[in-house]
Amino acid sequence: QVQLVESGGGLVQPGGSLRLSCAASGSIFSINTMEWYRQPPGKQRELVARIISDVDTHYYADSVKGRFTLSRDNAKNTVYLQMNSLNPEDTAVYYCYALVRTTSWGPAYHYWGQGTQVTVSS
């Protein structure tokens, strides 16, 4: 079993910054991909950023490019989302996702965190 625990959400003024963390724990052999999604009120969940370990590839949605930065601490199985220049349109519940192998021979499984609220408001 694998758990993803997000933290770092909260209320911030426009122009401010927050750093979200997603820590994976449990029976982890390897983590191939970790992603951040967000779901604004009344809207569908959307991909914000992705990091693929094997090729050290980063992806950012156009709406956050240049403002958000994804980083990862492999030793801690933790991914961070540094969010700068926040605006009200960034208000959403942010979810962490990971594609995890629990053994060297088995398939990879999908895991989600419980979500953390980010509210950008004056």
Steps between C-alpha positions, in 0.01 A plus 500: 500500500619848413384829647541848359472784747479860379573805709569869460167632381330802647382854445733741324462848353533560126864518403600277788666161511437157642692175491307176488654170605395147414666222695463141389537222753437127528611209285687692233748341263513791258300805398500570131273801478369754746247763404302786646142556395255765608125530502359854516149543642242374253760390247670181393828380637796609289865406479729771633847347497674167447841357571615175343792354688668277244556778254490792746227661294282782627168613358301810592159614392511824303301675772776446757814496285758744634323528836496145635804278545501129570783334686556162655693348787548137400642401836181615667262395220369853514406744228464873549303756307628852549227741397589865448306801376175338600175645374134428581476267200741266679242440772427128505543176683843368404550126473817296482519192277769235473564198281669253732659160475476307823726219371768469232298245304144626538302768322480864600195622687326835516475683830337829598533726797205642689544852367596831654309826462672802352307827517634818345305799620549847640 
